[in-house]
Amino acid sequence: MRKLGRTTEQRLAVLRNQASNLLWYGKLSTTKANAKELQSYVEKIITTAINSYMDTNEVTQKRIDKDGNEVEVTVAVDGAKKLAARRAIMNKVYDLHEVKGQDESRTAFKARIGNVKHPLIEKIFNEIAPKYAERKEALGQGGGYTRIYLNGQRRGDAADVAIIELI
């Protein structure tokens, strides 16, 4: 593991922040050393999600509807493996939240986000993991979820700049 000229706490905070932004936006510009370190960090997160995203259980719950009647509702809940993976991933990334669009009304925004408490974690399990699991089955290989492009040197300190993106 590279030291990146930082203390352990600072280095882990930078990795968490960059991993969160990479998984949320799909692309990130940083230095070459940070990109190489971030690549293995993010790929481990994605692999954890792929190995457990299918583990759900159907549970029947009794709820009271708006008329006051008791209704049985079937709800999908996380299995033990997915719950453990969710908690492990939550420990490795920061929780990013949806941003209200400039022309979007408050009610439209609330309807769009629904009751999602951790949007980044939901994106990892509902969008990213199924996409790469399908890719894994099609190509017969795991890993290789990110790509690094070298982008020359930065003005000022001449650090090698790279763009890391999800494939």
C-alpha positions as CSV (number, residue, x, y, z in Angstrom):
1,M,0.0,0.0,0.0
2,R,1.4,3.4,-1.0
3,K,1.8,6.0,1.7
4,L,0.9,8.9,-0.6
5,G,2.7,11.4,1.7
6,R,-0.1,11.2,4.3
7,T,-0.8,9.7,7.7
8,T,-2.9,6.5,7.8
9,E,-6.1,8.4,8.9
10,Q,-5.7,11.0,6.1
11,R,-4.9,8.4,3.5
12,L,-8.0,6.3,4.4
13,A,-10.2,9.4,4.4
14,V,-8.9,10.4,0.9
15,L,-9.5,6.8,-0.3
16,R,-13.1,6.8,1.1
17,N,-13.9,10.1,-0.4
18,Q,-12.5,9.3,-3.8
19,A,-14.1,5.8,-3.8
20,S,-17.5,7.4,-2.9
21,N,-17.2,9.9,-5.7
22,L,-16.0,7.3,-8.3
23,L,-18.9,5.0,-7.5
24,W,-21.4,7.8,-7.5
25,Y,-20.3,9.7,-10.7
26,G,-18.4,6.8,-12.5
27,K,-15.4,8.9,-13.3
28,L,-12.7,10.8,-11.3
29,S,-9.6,12.8,-12.1
30,T,-6.7,12.5,-9.6
31,T,-3.0,11.8,-9.5
32,K,-1.5,8.6,-11.0
33,A,-0.5,7.2,-7.6
34,N,-3.9,8.0,-6.0
35,A,-5.6,6.4,-9.0
36,K,-3.6,3.2,-8.7
37,E,-4.3,2.9,-5.0
38,L,-8.0,3.7,-5.5
39,Q,-8.4,1.1,-8.2
40,S,-7.8,-1.9,-5.9
41,Y,-9.9,-0.3,-3.1
42,V,-12.9,0.2,-5.4
43,E,-12.6,-3.2,-7.0
44,K,-12.7,-4.9,-3.6
45,I,-15.9,-3.0,-2.8
46,I,-17.5,-4.0,-6.1
47,T,-16.5,-7.6,-5.7
48,T,-18.1,-7.7,-2.2
49,A,-21.3,-6.3,-3.7
50,I,-21.3,-8.8,-6.6
51,N,-20.9,-11.8,-4.3
52,S,-23.9,-10.9,-2.1
53,Y,-26.4,-8.7,-4.0
54,M,-28.8,-11.6,-4.8
55,D,-29.2,-12.6,-1.1
56,T,-32.7,-11.3,-0.3
57,N,-35.6,-12.9,1.6
58,E,-39.3,-12.3,1.2
59,V,-41.1,-11.5,4.5
60,T,-44.8,-11.0,5.1
61,Q,-45.6,-8.0,7.3
62,K,-48.9,-6.7,8.7
63,R,-49.5,-3.0,8.1
64,I,-52.4,-0.6,8.5
65,D,-53.5,1.1,5.3
66,K,-54.9,4.6,5.1
67,D,-58.5,3.3,5.8
68,G,-57.4,1.7,9.1
69,N,-57.6,-1.9,7.8
70,E,-54.9,-4.4,8.6
71,V,-53.2,-5.6,5.4
72,E,-50.5,-8.2,4.8
73,V,-47.7,-6.9,2.6
74,T,-44.8,-9.0,1.2
75,V,-41.5,-7.2,1.6
76,A,-38.0,-8.1,0.3
77,V,-35.4,-7.8,3.1
78,D,-31.6,-8.4,3.0
79,G,-30.3,-11.8,3.8
80,A,-27.5,-12.3,6.3
81,K,-24.7,-12.3,3.6
82,K,-26.0,-9.2,1.9
83,L,-26.5,-7.4,5.2
84,A,-22.9,-8.1,6.3
85,A,-21.7,-6.9,2.9
86,R,-23.8,-3.8,3.1
87,R,-22.3,-2.9,6.5
88,A,-18.8,-3.6,5.3
89,I,-19.2,-1.4,2.2
90,M,-20.8,1.4,4.4
91,N,-17.6,1.3,6.4
92,K,-15.5,1.8,3.3
93,V,-17.4,4.7,1.6
94,Y,-19.0,7.9,2.6
95,D,-22.7,8.2,2.2
96,L,-23.5,10.6,-0.6
97,H,-27.0,12.0,-1.0
98,E,-29.2,12.8,-4.0
99,V,-29.2,16.5,-5.1
100,K,-32.4,18.3,-6.0
101,G,-32.3,19.5,-9.5
102,Q,-32.4,23.2,-10.2
103,D,-35.9,23.1,-11.9
104,E,-37.2,20.2,-9.8
105,S,-39.9,20.9,-7.3
106,R,-39.6,19.7,-3.7
107,T,-42.5,17.2,-4.1
108,A,-41.0,15.8,-7.3
109,F,-37.6,15.4,-5.6
110,K,-39.2,13.6,-2.6
111,A,-41.1,11.3,-5.0
112,R,-37.9,10.5,-6.9
113,I,-35.8,9.6,-3.9
114,G,-38.6,7.9,-2.0
115,N,-37.6,6.3,1.3
116,V,-34.0,5.6,0.3
117,K,-31.7,6.3,3.3
118,H,-28.4,5.5,1.7
119,P,-28.5,6.3,-2.0
120,L,-24.8,5.3,-2.8
121,I,-25.2,1.9,-1.1
122,E,-28.4,1.3,-3.0
123,K,-26.7,2.3,-6.3
124,I,-23.9,-0.1,-5.6
125,F,-26.3,-3.0,-4.9
126,N,-29.0,-2.2,-7.5
127,E,-27.1,-0.9,-10.4
128,I,-23.3,-1.5,-10.2
129,A,-23.3,-5.1,-8.8
130,P,-25.8,-6.6,-11.3
131,K,-24.1,-4.9,-14.2
132,Y,-20.7,-6.3,-13.4
133,A,-22.1,-9.7,-12.4
134,E,-23.6,-10.0,-15.8
135,R,-20.3,-8.9,-17.3
136,K,-18.5,-11.5,-15.2
137,E,-20.8,-14.3,-16.5
138,A,-20.5,-13.1,-20.1
139,L,-16.7,-12.8,-20.2
140,G,-16.0,-15.5,-17.6
141,Q,-13.7,-13.2,-15.6
142,G,-14.0,-11.3,-12.4
143,G,-12.3,-8.0,-11.6
144,G,-11.2,-5.3,-14.0
145,Y,-14.1,-3.0,-13.2
146,T,-12.0,0.2,-13.5
147,R,-9.8,1.7,-16.1
148,I,-7.0,4.3,-15.7
149,Y,-6.1,6.8,-18.4
150,L,-2.9,8.8,-18.0
151,N,-3.5,12.5,-18.8
152,G,-0.1,14.2,-18.7
153,Q,1.3,16.4,-16.0
154,R,-0.4,19.0,-13.9
155,R,0.7,22.6,-14.1
156,G,2.3,23.9,-10.9
157,D,3.7,20.7,-9.3
158,A,4.2,18.5,-12.5
159,A,2.3,15.6,-10.8
160,D,1.2,12.9,-13.3
161,V,-2.6,13.3,-13.7
162,A,-4.9,10.3,-14.4
163,I,-8.5,9.7,-15.0
164,I,-10.0,6.6,-13.4
165,E,-13.4,5.4,-14.5
166,L,-15.8,2.5,-14.1
167,I,-15.9,0.3,-17.2
